[in-house]
Amino acid sequence: MYLSNLDPLGTPDPRPLRDQRSLSDTFVFVVQEASNAFVAETCIHVLRRANRILGQDIYSWSLIDATRRACRDMTLCAPHQVLVLVGGTDQPWRPAKSDLSPLRAAIRNAARVCVVGGAVFVPLAAGVLGAKRVSVHSAFRAGVQESCANVEMHDDTTCHHKALSSATGPAAAMRMMVELIGAREGKFTEVALACDLGLQETGTQPAAGSGERWRMQRLAQGCDVITDALQIMEDHIEDTLSVAQIAEIIGISARKLERGFSEKLGRSPLKVYRDLRLDRANDLMMQTALPLGEVALACGFSNVTLMKRWFQRKYGQAPCDVRRQAFSGIH
């Protein structure tokens, strides 16, 4: 495990996550027992939503139950992976001697280690706690202090120090995952993800938008022209505007608008507009029972056939398959 401080400037930032060396896109979740699996699932949900916002399957994961005997004879974590030890908030996770060896090896091997709840006791028991600052659930503070008197208890519910991240419990674990993703992908993605998950504080949420819009805004890197154009496109999903009409609303020439999209997004305004409409169509098919004809009209397509053709190209499956899976699941 990479143990140097992730903040090379030595500033008092409680989330020093600027060094990319211990930030991986592959996660291994090891749960204390089956009853804690839901915490790992919430963290995995964060990764799924991040993939959705980013428009690619960037993040991957595996889930392991530490109580299974097979875990004692396997390599839990590779050097390029983030190890997430998931404990509960009722009982400290104090590994049995037979489990300690593979857990110790996994901690030493991992690019980064994350501990949730009672899992804070695992690196302590293994004797490989490289960081000295952790967030600890109130139920475990006395036990951690007794086990390692020189550990600094961080006041916030999450903490990132050296190559160790910690969260006090299930809700904090989601926040910890969002912060790790934000460190890799940038603050804009972190805010978008927190907003998507309902973790953003009231009054600080950015303007709502589709996943496709978030991806385009991220690529635009704050360009006002593109941000304004994307907002206009979303406001006019049903009554599709021309490039000239969008440019006129913004107050620039159509040529300048096209040039901005080409330089920042590598795509024409019309292609971006179409993807925004398809993204809306996808949401409507998954979340409503609207007939496909009404979905097409609501998303600015002149007919169902046209929508189906572009939808198949973008998502690799027919709209009717998306609708069926949304209502019946994948069998």
URGI-V812226 format. One line per field, one symbol per residue. phi: phi as a letter, one per 30 degrees, with the letter a starting at -180 (. if undefined). A space follows every 50 residues. Layout:
phi=???
This chain:
phi=.dcdddcddiddddbdcddddccccbcbccceaedcdddddddddddddd edddibddcbabbbcdddddddcbddbcdcccccccccccbdccddedcd dddddddddddaccbbhdddddddddibdddcbbcbdedcdddddddbdc dcdddddbabbhcbcbbdaedddddeddddddddcjdddddddddddicd dejcddedaddddeddddddhiddddeddddddddbddcecddddddddd jbddddddddddddcibdedddedddddddddddddcbceeedddeddci cdadeddeddddddciadedddddddcbicc
